[in-house]
Amino acid sequence: MPRDLSLIALDWGTSSLRAWRFDGSSTPGEKREFPWGIMKLPNAGVDRDTAFRETLNKVCADWLTASPPCPVIACGMVGSAQGWREAPYAPCPVSLPQLASQLLQIDLGKQRMLNIIPGVVKNGNMPEVMRGEETQIFGALAANKVLQQANEAGEPILIGLPGTHSKWAIVHRNMLSHFHTFMTGELFDALIHHTILGASMVPAEEPQWPAFLEGLEVARSRHSAGLLSTIFSTRTRFLTGQLPQTQQADYLSGLIIGHEMCGLGKLLLDAARPDMPIALIGNDALCDRYQRAFNHYFSARPLHLIKYATENGLWQIAKVAGLFTTDTGKIFHAI
């Protein structure tokens, strides 16, 4: 075990748990990942507090028992009403220092505290919420030099976080100032597994990009009629011999993501400066899909793919919160 362990950082979501060990540097010394999200704890038969404590020990007991004690910080659904303990939402607009000042603490014993980062709420007649993405957003600002320069110059930045509930957020002058949610991933999963559309689908060995692009184009040409008027074509094109079974899923994916791109344009991009920096955060496969869609709709706008956003964000928030005093040097960058 390293002698200068300075931070344990957790991304604890609905279906998975990722943990990083920082050893006196802003670059993680080790990463661990388990399918033990808040709804999939390995010991769910006990009370919730015990289940979370036991799961954390299964993941990193050797880190937790290191001496001297080091702080633990977490983001994600672990701070939701269904998580370990609810961390109240911080109102949008919000800055990194404001998030760092509102950490919810859980006593782990033996002079160790778990610090949970709050989610963010955008109030109004169409409210929005996020948990975990706020950490990634501020981590992206630290991890990418183009975004850093734009932020320092006072230029607005658009950051996309594709996933079960895709988020598109505006950052301006060090503040998360605005965001929208698209239920793209969850809708795709529901349509495949719980409607007639998935009944005839056959998995493909690799992505069927021509079908995906066809779905994007149908969404663009029929967007004014709405998503509900186009998704049934996933079935009718198969029935009429226009779409093989192995291409149905990617066609449907293109349709749904295409409607998201159309909505993104109307909500955030159509009135934005043509040179506004835009970035994507997410796993490689999903970002590849979204990059193709974005370039199909907004080919004149450059798009930056950001890596290490979560761990960078956890580190940055912990540092600003004063959870450690180690001289960490520079943040690690992903261009």
Sequence and secondary structure as in RCSB ss.txt:
>XXXX:A:sequence
MPRDLSLIALDWGTSSLRAWRFDGSSTPGEKREFPWGIMKLPNAGVDRDTAFRETLNKVCADWLTASPPCPVIAC
GMVGSAQGWREAPYAPCPVSLPQLASQLLQIDLGKQRMLNIIPGVVKNGNMPEVMRGEETQIFGALAANKVLQQA
NEAGEPILIGLPGTHSKWAIVHRNMLSHFHTFMTGELFDALIHHTILGASMVPAEEPQWPAFLEGLEVARSRHSA
GLLSTIFSTRTRFLTGQLPQTQQADYLSGLIIGHEMCGLGKLLLDAARPDMPIALIGNDALCDRYQRAFNHYFSA
RPLHLIKYATENGLWQIAKVAGLFTTDTGKIFHAI
>XXXX:A:secstr
  TT  EEEEEE SS EEEEEE SSSSEEEEEEES  TTS TTTTS HHHHHHHHHHHHHHHHHT SS   EEEE
SGGGSTTSSS    EESSEEHHHHHTT EEEEEETTEEEEE   EEE SSS EEESSHHHHHHHHHHH HHHHHH
HHTT  EEEEE STTEEEEEEETTEEEEEEEE HHHHHHHHHHHSGGGTT    SS  HHHHHHHHHHHHHHGGG
 GGGTTTHHHHHHHTTSS GGGHHHHHHHHHHHHHHHHHIIIIITTS TT  EEEES HHHHHHHHHHHHHH TT
S  EEE SHHHHHHHHHHHHTTS            
